[in-house]
Amino acid sequence: MTVIVRDGREADVEGIARVHVQGWRESYGDFLSPEALAGLSVEERAQMWRSILATPDPKGKLLVAEAPGGEIVGFARGGPVGPKGADLLGTETEIFAIYLLDRVKRQGIGRRLMAGIFGHLAEQGFGSTGLWVLRDNLPARRFYEALGGVAGREQSFDLRGQEVTEVAYRFEPIPHSA
């Protein structure tokens, strides 16, 4: 299957929201309670993504992975860290989200999405980026480490009634390729 990676746009909102919810359910099924995952809503995520796309940050980037026929099968978004997140992550920018449907993982699509975000952030003059990943999500952690990410501080919080711990991964300097 040939998947293209391109800029996300308003017409992609429903597909992005669907991948966001399904990606959570597929990726976090072993780490989050069934109740937490059942409470996810494509409609709520679509509303969130409409809001993000209504006021895009020119220094940020949203990429989608589109399968033949136009189906969105993955996406990634990165950009400058907000004032609250900068202290915690310790980087200038953040990869806010990257999700792929299980059926398209391990085909290089995640690397292509990350390379696109890395390239955009570096072109904007940023020197560092980071992200948060669930501590127990070992496949994702190995993926970020293979891209050159270095694990750092941890933070714990309540997520839909469940205590979770995330690990920060830093990329400094931002890789030229993924």
Backbone as a ProteinNet text record, in pm:
[ID]
protein_1_A
[PRIMARY]
MTVIVRDGREADVEGIARVHVQGWRESYGDFLSPEALAGLSVEERAQMWRSILATPDPKGKLLVAEAPGGEIVGFARGGPVGPKGADLLGTETEIFAIYLLDRVKRQGIGRRLMAGIFGHLAEQGFGSTGLWVLRDNLPARRFYEALGGVAGREQSFDLRGQEVTEVAYRFEPIPHSA
[TERTIARY]
85	0	89.7	63.4	138.4	66.3	130.3	74.3	151.3	77.8	144.4	137.1	239.2	243.1	231.6	134.3	109.4	60.2	53	-0.8	-146.2	-183.2	-321.6	-402	-529.7	-618	-755.4	-840.2	-971	-1053.1	-1042.4	-1118.9	-1076.7	-963.6	-911.9	-959	-1033.4	-1067.7	-1130.4	-1229.5	-1297.7	-1201.1	-1117.7	-1020.5	-917.1	-868.7	-772.3	-835.7	-958.3	-1027.8	-1047.7	-1083.5	-1103.2	-972.3	-862.9	-732.5	-690.7	-718.8	-682.4	-747.8	-876.9	-949.3	-908.5	-907.7	-870.5	-724.4	-638	-497.2	-480.2	-556.1	-552.7	-594.7	-704.4	-757.4	-660.1	-598.7	-504.2	-371.4	-320.9	-187.8	-187.6	-297.4	-299.1	-386.1	-436.5	-523.3	-460.4	-328.3	-259.5	-225.4	-244.5	-198.9	-310.9	-420.5	-531.5	-652.7	-736.7	-855.2	-953.2	-1030.7	-1133.4	-1231	-1259.9	-1351.2	-1292.9	-1164.7	-1099.9	-1103.3	-1077.5	-1074.6	-1214.7	-1313.6	-1450.8	-1506.1	-1454.6	-1503.8	-1453.6	-1366	-1314.8	-1423.1	-1424.1	-1528.1	-1468.3	-1502.6	-1458.3	-1513.3	-1636.4	-1696.9	-1620.5	-1582.9	-1505.4	-1369.7	-1304.1	-1172.5	-1186.4	-1291.6	-1313.3	-1329.4	-1403.1	-1420.7	-1285.4	-1203.7	-1071.1	-985.7	-986.8	-905.7	-957	-1087.5	-1140.8	-1088	-1085	-1034.3	-886.2	-808.5	-664.7	-643.6	-718.2	-701.2	-759.2	-850.8	-909.8	-809.5	-714.5	-612.1	-474.7	-427.9	-300.1	-182	-84	40.7	134.2	176.9	262.1	396.1	437.6	563.1	539	413.5	378.8	350.2	327	302.8	212.4	113.1	26.1	40.3	81.2	94.5	-0.8	-52.9	-136.2	-74.3	-103.3	-66.2	-195.5	-198.8	-319.6	-298.3	-386.9	-382.2	-453.4	-432.9	-507.8	-657.9	-727.6	-870.5	-900.8	-794.9	-813.8	-829.3	-822.3	-837.4	-715.4	-740.2	-632.8	-601.4	-473.7	-432	-331	-294.9	-201.6	-186.1	-129	-101.4	3.4	64.4	157.6	144.7	163.6	157.5	266.1	337.2	439.7	444.2	505	516.7	578.4	583	640.1	566.4	642.2	586.1	519.5	404.6	337.7	412.7	380.2	453	456.4	347.1	344	430.2	427.8	499.5	649.1	695.2	838.2	921.9	876.2	953.7	961.5	851.7	848	930.6	914.9	981.3	1125	1150.1	1285.7	1331.4	1236.1	1269.9	1193.2	1236.2	1169.6	1037.7	1031.3	913.7	873.1	754.4	702.6	633.7	649.1	567.5	443.8	334.2	212.9	143.4	152.6	82.3	141.5	147.8	172.6	96.6	8.3	-72.3	-82.1	-72.3	-92.3	-187	-269.3	-349.8	-257.2	-289.9	-203.8	-173.5	-270.9	-252.1	-150.4	-106.1	-5	126.6	135.9	260.9	368.4	492.9	611.2	627.3	581.9	598.8	678.1	735.5	813.1	730.5	600	513.5	538.8	555.7	586.3	715.7	816.4	944.2	924.9	841.9	817.5	744.1	646.6	575.6	672	752.4	848.1	950.5	999	1095.6	1035.2	908.2	842	829.1	793.8	783	922.3	1019.8	1156.5	1205.5	1186.4	1233.5	1168.6	1038.7	968	1019.1	1032.5	1076.9	1218.8	1305.8	1443	1444.9	1359.9	1351.8	1305.1	1227.6	1179.3	1286.6	1401.8	1513.2	1518.7	1435.7	1437.4	1549.3	1604.3	1714.3	1680.5	1562.1	1527.4	1377.6	1344.7	1204	1195	1075.4	1053.9	911.2	882.8	748.6	733.6	609.5	577.6	521	560.6	512.8	485	380.5	352.9	473.5	513.2	632.4	624.2	505.3	490.1	478.2	473.7	457.4	595.3	645.1	781.1	799.8	702.2	722.6	742.4	663.6	679.2	812.6	851.9	979.7	1097.1	1091.7	1198.2	1200.9	1082.7	1073.2	1142.1	1110.6	1170.6	1321.3	1364.3	1508	1579.7	1515	1575.2	1591.1	1506.6	1516.5	1616	1674.9	1772.6	1720.9	1597.9	1542.3	1607.6	1623.5	1684.8	1579.8	1558.1	1460.2	1507.1	1410.5	1441.9	1345.2	1298.5	1214.6	1080.5	1016.7	885.9	784.2	658.7	549.9	432.7	362.7	245.4	123.8	10.4	-113	-232	-349.4	-473	-524.1	-545.2	-598.6	-726.9	-837.5	-968.1	-985	-944.2	-962.2	-854.6	-747	-639.2	-505.9	-424.5	-292.4	-199.3	-136.6	-42	88	194.8	324.5	377.4	421.4	481.2	630	704.2	847	868.2	949.9	985.6	1097.7	1087.3	1195.6	1238.1	1368.7	1425.1	1504.7	1495.5	1574.2	1648.1	1776.5	1854.6	1997.1	2036.1	1962	1850.8	1761	1654.9	1718.8	1685.8	1745.8	1715.7	1808.9	1788.9	1705.9	1697.6	1614.6	1567.8	1468.8	1416.8	1432
-117.3	0	123.8	213.7	337.8	445.4	492.6	595.8	724.5	833.9	962.4	1040.1	1117.6	1206.9	1347.6	1422.6	1558.1	1645.1	1775.6	1868.6	1834.8	1843.4	1825	1949.9	1932.1	2045.1	2020.3	2123.9	2114.9	1996	1960	1846.4	1713.6	1711.8	1589.6	1569.9	1665.8	1664.6	1532.9	1484.5	1360.5	1242	1233.6	1125.2	1132.6	1253	1270.7	1230.6	1276.4	1244.2	1093.4	1027	881.8	810.6	852.3	791.5	821.9	942.9	981.4	886.7	863.3	776.4	630.3	583	443.3	419.6	518	506.8	492.7	570	556	414.8	369.3	237.4	125.4	136.7	32.3	42.7	161.7	179.5	169.7	209.7	217.2	111.5	15.5	-87.8	-166.2	-181.5	-255.1	-167	-34.4	57.5	134.5	154.1	232	142.6	180.1	100.2	101.9	-4.9	-6.7	110.1	151	263.3	392.8	414.2	536	537	424	416.8	423.2	366.9	369.8	511.8	596.5	734	826.2	777.9	861.6	884.8	1002.9	1037.6	1098.4	1039.3	1094.9	1236.4	1258.6	1391.1	1496	1461.2	1555.4	1583	1478.9	1498.7	1581.9	1559.9	1639.1	1786.7	1814.2	1953.2	2013.5	1936.4	1982.7	2013.9	1923.4	1942.4	2057.6	2078.9	2195.1	2323.8	2329	2446.2	2468.5	2362	2372.5	2423.4	2368.7	2408.4	2546.2	2593.2	2726.1	2837.3	2810.2	2909.9	2842.8	2808	2735.9	2822.9	2759.4	2826	2812.6	2924.4	2913.9	2844.7	2841.5	2772.8	2625.8	2585.7	2447.8	2372.4	2242.8	2159.2	2043.7	2019.8	1903	1824.8	1700.6	1612.7	1495.1	1449.6	1330	1226.1	1099.7	988.1	942.1	950	919.4	794.1	697.4	572.6	592.5	501	508.9	514.9	596.6	614.9	729.3	791.3	909.4	885.3	760.5	734	782.5	859	901.8	783.7	741.1	626.5	665.1	793.7	841.2	990.9	1048.9	1192.2	1223.7	1340.3	1392.6	1543.8	1601.4	1746.9	1791.1	1898	1955.3	2105.2	2172.4	2317.1	2371.7	2505.1	2567.4	2523.3	2505.4	2466.8	2588.4	2568	2675.5	2709.3	2821	2865.8	2762.1	2688.5	2590.6	2469.5	2423.7	2302.7	2318.6	2439.7	2462.4	2420.7	2453.1	2418.7	2267.6	2200	2055.7	1978.9	2011.2	1936	1981.6	2110.2	2162.7	2176.2	2191	2208.6	2328.3	2375	2487.9	2447.6	2323.8	2275.9	2139.6	2097.6	1969.2	1896.2	1766.1	1680.5	1652.9	1718.1	1708.8	1575.1	1517	1390.9	1323.4	1191.4	1108	977.9	948.6	827.2	763.1	630.1	548.5	435.9	395.6	276.3	155	57.5	-61	-125.9	-128.6	-201.4	-136.3	-13.4	50.2	75	26.5	42.5	-48	-11.5	-87.3	-89.2	20.3	36	162.3	226.1	347.3	475	464.5	582.7	672.8	614.7	693.8	771.2	707.4	775.6	891.8	870.9	976.7	1094.5	1064.5	1171.6	1249.1	1176.5	1242.7	1323.5	1269.4	1342.9	1473.4	1470.3	1592.2	1695.6	1652.4	1745.6	1797.3	1707.9	1750.1	1854	1824	1915	2051.6	2055.6	2182.8	2263.1	2198	2269.7	2323	2243	2288.4	2405.9	2401.5	2512.2	2641.4	2628.8	2745.9	2801.5	2735.8	2784.1	2726.2	2628.3	2567.8	2464.8	2449.6	2356.6	2234.4	2234.3	2119.8	2092.8	1966.5	1927.6	1810.7	1784.7	1675.1	1627.6	1525.3	1469.6	1392	1360.3	1278.4	1145.5	1038	904.8	829.2	745.6	665.4	578.5	580	506.3	358.4	299.7	156.4	123.6	223.4	200.2	174.5	54.9	22	25.7	-17.9	-6.5	139.3	230.8	371.7	425	386.8	434	386.6	261.3	209.6	286.5	321.2	398.9	534.3	605.7	737.7	726.6	623.4	603.6	573.5	496.6	467.1	593.8	695.4	822.9	917.9	876.6	961	1031	1001.1	1063.5	1010.4	1099.4	1064	1080.4	972.4	976.1	1070.1	1138.6	1233.5	1221.9	1335.8	1342.5	1272.8	1241.7	1177.9	1267.7	1251.1	1319.9	1222.9	1231.2	1147.3	1237.1	1186.8	1263.4	1169.5	1223.6	1147.8	1163.4	1052.1	1052	970.6	1040.8	975	877.3	921.4	840.7	736.7	743.4	645.6	719.5	681.2	740.3	686.2	776.9	736.3	814.3	757	822.5	831.6	951.5	975.6	1004.6	973.4	1002.7	1103.8	1205	1303.6	1246.1	1265.6	1233.3	1361.9	1387.7	1508.7	1473.1	1562.1	1552	1685.1	1684.2	1806.9	1770.3	1812.1	1894.2	1812.4	1884	1818.2	1737.1	1608.2	1526.1	1580.8	1563.5	1607.3	1508	1385.3	1283.6	1187.4	1108.7	1012.8	872
0	0	0	-92.2	-100.3	-20.8	83.3	169.9	144.6	124	107.2	238.7	263.6	379.4	325	376.8	327.9	442.4	416.3	514.4	543.2	671.1	710.1	678.5	651	619	681.4	675.1	739.8	692.8	566.8	514.5	578.8	648	710.6	854.2	907.9	1050.3	1094.3	1022.5	1064.5	1063.2	959.9	952	1062.3	1092.1	1200.3	1333	1357.3	1482.5	1496.8	1387.3	1391.2	1425.1	1360.3	1389.1	1532.8	1579.4	1715.7	1816.8	1801.8	1894.7	1876.1	1752.6	1728.4	1767.4	1740.8	1778.6	1929.1	2005.7	2152.2	2190.8	2135.2	2173.7	2137.1	2020.6	1977.7	2053.1	2069.3	2129	2281.2	2344.7	2491.1	2556.4	2479.4	2533.5	2648	2646.8	2752.9	2872.8	2861.1	2965.6	3032.8	2962.6	3016.5	3037.1	3131	3162	3045.1	3030.9	2926	2939.1	3062.2	3084.2	3027.8	3049.2	2998.1	2845.9	2784.7	2638.2	2578.7	2648.6	2598.2	2597.4	2685.5	2694.8	2585.7	2499.7	2391.1	2286.6	2229	2133	2007	1893.3	1765.1	1748.8	1791.5	1778.5	1859.6	1984.1	2067.2	2005.1	1955.6	1892	1764.7	1689.4	1567.2	1603.3	1708.6	1753.1	1792.6	1865.5	1905	1780.9	1682.4	1562.3	1476.1	1472.8	1400.8	1462.1	1594.5	1665.4	1635.3	1636.1	1606.4	1464	1369.6	1229.8	1200.2	1282.9	1262.3	1291.9	1381.3	1416.3	1414.1	1294.9	1286.8	1327.7	1388.3	1424.1	1304.1	1243.2	1124.4	1151.3	1277.3	1309.9	1341.4	1347.7	1374.3	1245.5	1258.9	1141.3	1179.4	1093.2	1103.9	974.4	986.1	870.2	885	773.2	772.8	679.9	711.8	625.7	560	427	351.3	266.8	285.6	209.1	75.9	-17.6	-143.2	-114.2	-188.4	-164.7	-70.7	-14.6	68.2	216.4	262.9	405.6	483.1	590.6	680.1	772.5	774.4	855	962.6	965.8	1067.7	1057.9	1162.8	1161.7	1268.1	1254	1354.1	1355.7	1474.4	1488.5	1584.2	1545.3	1631.4	1616	1712.9	1707.1	1834.3	1845.6	1965.2	2091.4	2197.7	2326.3	2389.2	2447.9	2520	2647.8	2710.9	2829.4	2942.3	2962.7	3071.2	3038.4	2915.6	2878.5	2866.6	2843.4	2821.2	2941.5	3060.5	3180	3199.3	3175.3	3198	3096.4	2970.2	2864.5	2844.4	2862.5	2848.9	2704.5	2611.1	2470.1	2415	2298.9	2234.3	2168.9	2121.4	2050	2105.1	2063.1	2109.9	1995.2	1994.2	1908.5	1993.7	1960	2041.2	2025	1907.3	1882.2	1760	1766.7	1649.5	1672.6	1580.1	1589.1	1452.3	1453.4	1333.7	1369.9	1274.7	1295.2	1298.4	1380.9	1393.4	1259.1	1170.3	1044	950.4	980.3	895.5	968.9	1092.6	1166.9	1108.2	1133.8	1089.8	938.1	873.8	729.2	696.4	797.6	775.4	775.2	795.6	791.2	910.6	1027.8	1147.2	1130.9	1073.2	1047.9	950.5	848.7	750.8	814.9	900	970.4	1060.6	1136.8	1226.9	1147.3	1036.2	954.2	904.5	864.9	818.3	927.5	1047.8	1160.5	1198.3	1209.6	1241.3	1139.8	1011.7	907	916.7	938.6	949.4	1069.2	1184.1	1304.2	1286.7	1225.7	1201.6	1104.3	1001.6	905.4	972.1	1079.5	1152.8	1246.4	1251	1332.6	1473	1502.3	1634.9	1644.3	1764.8	1783.8	1865.8	1929.4	2013.6	2007.5	2022.8	2032.5	2129.3	2173.3	2265.9	2259.3	2335.7	2340.6	2469.9	2501.7	2617.5	2569.4	2635	2600.2	2730.1	2729.2	2848.2	2881.3	3007.2	3050.8	3013	3021.4	2994	2845.2	2759.6	2615.7	2553	2575.8	2531.5	2380.2	2298.5	2153.5	2109	2162.9	2126.4	2177	2295.7	2350.5	2264.3	2220.1	2132.2	2000.4	1947	1823.7	1841.4	1948.9	1971.9	1995.3	2064	2086.5	1955.2	1866.5	1735.5	1651.9	1678.1	1607	1672.7	1784	1852.2	1976	2016.2	2135.9	2262	2360.2	2487.2	2597.3	2674.1	2782.1	2892.6	2952.6	3059.5	3174.4	3219.9	3339	3317.6	3427.5	3425.6	3493.8	3455.1	3523.2	3534.8	3646.8	3668.5	3684.7	3640.5	3651.7	3635.1	3663.6	3649.7	3507	3439.6	3303.9	3303.5	3296.5	3293.6	3409.3	3529.7	3649.2	3674.2	3599.7	3615.6	3627	3723.4	3740.8	3631.8	3554.6	3451.4	3468.8	3417.9	3421	3278.4	3243.6	3112.2	3128.3	3023.2	3016.2	2904.9	2932	2829.5	2744.2	2613.5	2520.6	2453.4	2452.9	2392.7	2267.7	2170.6	2048.1	2036.4	2072.1	2066.5	2024.7	1906	1810.3	1743.2	1677	1603.4	1490.6	1478.6	1372.4	1233.7	1142.7	1004	926.8	976.3	912.2	1019.9	984.2	1082.6	1030.5
[MASK]
++++++++++++++++++++++++++++++++++++++++++++++++++++++++++++++++++++++++++++++++++++++++++++++++++++++++++++++++++++++++++++++++++++++++++++++++++++++++++++++++++++++++++++++++++

